[in-house]
Structure formats: C-alpha cells, structure tokens
C-alpha cells in the first residue's frame, strides 16, 4: 500500500519551518512519481481501456484461470471437427447382415464368422479420454460415410455405418454398436458419390481404453458389385 503521509503537521498562524514544508512536499512527490498503486484509485474510478497503455499487452498473470472463452479468441478451433479415424474400401458382393469393415484389402467378413482367415482383421482404435478432452468443453464425435456407386445399384439397398466396440469371446470378435453413431444411406443412385453422417454423440457413449472399429449393416438386399465406401470418425469440443 502506497499512500501519501505527511511527516509534519503544519499549524495555522504559526511561523513555518521551510524544512518541514519541503519534507511534506517530498512525501507527495515520492508517491506520485512512480509509486501510485491500486490503493490510490477509487473502486468507482471507471478507468476505460483507451486510457491505459497497450504496449505491454495483457500478460498471463493478469488473467484468472479458465476465464478466456473461445469467443474471445481471434481463431478459436475447439468446435472445428477433426478426423481421428479413417477407413475405406469395396463393399461389393456383401450379403444382407452386419459386416466388420476391412480397409485396403477390398474384402470384409461377417461378424458371425469371428476370426476370418481370408481377410485382414478390422482396424482397431483405442479410446482414451485424456487424449481428446479440452478443459471446460464437451468432447463430441460423429461418423461420416461417403458411398461411391458405379453402374449397378438397386434403389432399395440401405447401408448403415456405425462405430462398434470390439471384444473377443470364444475365439470370435464381438461387436457392440455405440449408441448414436449410425450413419445410414438412403436410396443409392448409379454413378453417384453421396455423403451420410450420424448424429453427434458425446464421449460419454464410449468407454475409456476400449477398442473400437467401423462396422457396416446391410439391409433389404445384397450389396451389388461396384459400391465402395469410406468412413471417418470426427471429433470436436464444444
């Protein structure tokens, strides 16, 4: 605390000692010249930002923890969706039922067959909460699917992608659909590329340290040759 305190009290109608007067003036000078602080300002002073020097800017010590929001940033990106898992390949010849997706190999295998000997195992992704969390934000996910159709595509085929938790039991894969993660196609026209997205689902729908993969459910009719699909798991924090 730096406040002005006179070393001497001058008495009216009494001869003044010039040294005492100079000491009082020096007390004022020592505070005003470089020692003013918050104690010298009224709480209702209403000093505006334009009256303050901006040469030094605002330093981190002047900010309370967890008080700057995205709206105060010139380029906030927490809400921007980022791809964290990607797979794709052909679905041609898949029969009605649920299928685990196999990237790059061009083949897939049904959930019921367990470990397939003629196809690459499904790509696995481990969910760890801390890898995706942002303080004071909710972590959200979405599944996107792009379907490319060649010259053959019955309009009744429906392809539904989803994120599946993966475990192994009795030598076979066990796939459990994550609630809210399905992205389903509608009627597919020939010679088209279409995009479909799931609803947004929170990270709370996933179990930390669990393994996940993309799965495809085929309904109504077998998938004809010449259909390929790509899948992405995207994330943002809001």
N, C-alpha and C positions, 0 to 999 in steps of 0.2 A: 504494500500500500504506500503510495507517494502522494501526500497531501501537504499543502503549504502550512507551515507552523512558524510563527514569528518568535525569534529568540528573546525579543524585548517588547514590553508593552509601554507605549508612549502615553504620557499623561497630559491632558489638556491644560493650557495656561502655565505649563512648566517649561523652563529652558530645555531645548533638545540637545542631546549628545549626538553629534553627527556620526560618530562611530556606531551607535546603536541603530540609527536610521539606516546606515549603509548595510548593517548586518541583516535588518529586516528586508531590505531590497534584495540582498543576495539570496535570502531564503526563497523569495519569489522566483528569482532568476534560475536557481538550481532546479526547481521543479518544472518550470515552463520550458526550459531549454533541454529537452531530451528525456525527461523523466515522467511525463504525463502517462497515466495508465487508466484502466477501466474505472478505478476509484474516483478519477477526476471527471467522469462523464455521468450525466443523469441517465437513468434507465429509460427515460422517455425522450432522449435527445433526438431520436428519429434521424440518425445519420444515414443518408442514402448511399448506394453503391457508387454512384458517379462522383462522390466526394472523396472516395478512397483511391489510393494508388493501386494500379493493377500490374505494376512492373514485376512484382514478385509472384503474382498469381495466388491461388489458393493452394496451400500445401496440405499434405495428408493429415498432419497433426491438427488441422483446423476442422476436420470432418469427423463426426461421430461414426462409429462402426455401423455398417448395414443401413445407411441413410440415403445413399445415392441410388436412385431408381433408373431403369432403362430410359425413361422419358427425358431424363436429364443428360443423356449421352448423345453425342453427335452421330455415332454409328452403333447403336445397340444391335446385337446379333443373337441374343438368347432365344428369341422367338423364331429365328431362321431355322428351317428344317435341314438336318444334316444326315446324309446316308451313312449308316453304320454296318449294314449287311446287304450283300448283293449276290444274286444267283440268277442263272438263266439257261435255257436250252430248249430242246424239242419236246412236245407232248404227243406227237403223232403216234397213233396206234394205242393210246391208253384206253383201257376199258372203264366202264362205269364203276365208281368206287373212290376210295380215298387213296391218294398216292403221295409218297415222300419225294421231294424234288431233288434231282441229282444234277448239279451244274456241270458243264463242259463235256460230259461223257455222251450226252444225247440220249440217255436211257433213264428210265425210272423204275421203281418197283413198288408193289403194293404193300401197305402196312401189314397185311396178314401174312406175308411171306417171311417176315423177320429179316435175318441177315441174307441178303441176296449174294449169290456167288458170281453173277454175271454183270453186276452194276457197281459203280462207285458208291461207297456209303454216303449218307446225307451230310452236307456241310453243317457243322455244329458251331454255335455261338454261345459263349458263357455270359450270362448277365451278372454284372457286379454293380450294385447300387452306386458306390462311390465314384465309379468311372464316368457316370453320367449326371450326377447331381450338381446343381448350382444353388448356392445359399439363397433361401427365401423364394425359391422357384419350384414349380411342379414340373417334373420330368414326364413328357408325353411321347407316345410312339404312334406310328401309323404304318400300315403295309400298303405299298403301291404295287400294281401289276400292269405290265404292258403286254398285250397279246397281238401277235402278228399272224394274219391269216392269209393263206395262199389261195389257190383256185377252188378249193373244196372246203365248204363249211356249212353243215346243216344249221339252220337258224335256231334249232331247238337246243343246241349244246350250251350248257352252262358250266363254266369253270370258276371255281371259288378258291382263291389262295388264302392262306392263313399262317399265322405263326404257331408252331407247336412245341410244347415242352417234350423233351426226349429222355426216355429212360430205357433200360434193358431188363427184361424179365424172361427167364426160361430160355435164354438164347435168342430172343426176338426183340426188336425195337417196339417200344410202346409210345405212341404219340398222343398227346393231350392238347386239344385246341385251347389257345389263350382267348378268353372272352373279349369280344370287341375287335378282334384282329382280322376278321374276314373281309376280303375284297372280292366281290363276285361280278362276273361278266354277265351282260345281257345277251341278246341275240347277236351273233358274230357274223358280219357280212364278209364276203370274199374280198381278197385284195385290200385289206384294211389293217391299220395298226391302231389299237384302242388302248386307252388307259383307264384303270379302275383303282379306287382307293378304299381302304377300310375307314371306319370312324376312328377318331382319335381315342386312344386308351392310355390310361396312366401307368406309370412304372409299378404302381401297387398291384397291377394284374400279373406281374412277373415275380418270380422267386429268386432272390439273390443267390448266386453261384450255380443256379440250374442251367442246363443245356437246352438250346432251342434250335429249331430249323424251320425252313419253309415247308409247307405241305400244300397239296392241291387236291380238292374234292371235285370229282367229275360226276355230274348227274344227268339224267334223262337219256343220254345217248353216248356211244363211244366217241372218243375224240378222233377225227379223221387225220390222215397224214397231212403234213404241211402246216401245222399250227405250232408256233413257238411262243414262249412266254418268258418274261424277265420279271424279277421280283426285287424290291428294295424294302428294307426296314429303315424308316427315317425317324429322327428324334428332334424335339425342340424342348425348350424350358420356358414356361410362362408363369 
